[in-house]
């Protein structure tokens, strides 16, 4: 039987920081007590830290008494800064990548750095921890066995409607991120395309003012029309429970009215035709012929 001393030694060997490796380090999404012992060890021992916002992450490191050289890595500098980080990794330095909160590379520019490292043979490992997606799903009281994560919907009307129409018949629980100033519009679009499904809205997760609202999409709209949304939201939406077309909002509409419905919501005519064709399971040329005869 191996002694406990050997087990401890093996454990420590596995947790050694290796030069030339990128470490994806999950950080708390609100409650600083949620950071892991392993995360603190990695942040303390790597050569440098790449952060989405060096000011936010600098405060986190300072809180735990960690002082490390930092470089910024975010959406608008990821191309050139990613190459700089890659060269430092190839030269043998170790780097911890952190995002403002949660797990880096999930709906985050860290995804691009992981791809870059993979393409160049640089080892990447993940230090697991907090994830708003998983927290919200677990709290949702909706089915958790099969789910999909959509992140933030496009701010472009046509692209947003096209994406919602692509996934509206998915039976899996669907998770979105949303900012407070766009929440009501997103709820309106979800109600329009998905129908009135169950939804759980989570905000301020793990913080003092954590709020979990389990309701329907229409119920959420009524709630936030009376109370202004505050903070970042995770939306967990029930999957489709009825066959395509059954009880759909357009089931009593003519083809012309169906197309006009989408146009009235700011969708270009050809995109509206495409959306109607997808709703009804026919080709867009068939819809085009009907509305032009």
Secondary structure, DSSP 4 states (H G I P E B T S, - for coil): ---HHHHHHHHHHHT---TT-EEEE-B-SS-GGG--HHHHHHHHHSSEEEES-HHHHHHHHHHTT---EEEE--TTTHHHHHHHHHHHHHTT--EEEE-SSB-TTSSSTHHHHHHHHHHTT--EEEE----HHHHHHHHS-S--SSEEEEEEPPSSHHHHHHHHHHHTT--SEEEEEE-GGGHHHHHHHHHHHH-S-EEEEEESTTSTT-EEEEEEHHHHHHHHHHS---S-EEEEEPPP-S-TTTT-TTTT--HHHHHHHHHHTT--HHHHHHHHHHHHTS-HHHHHHHHT-
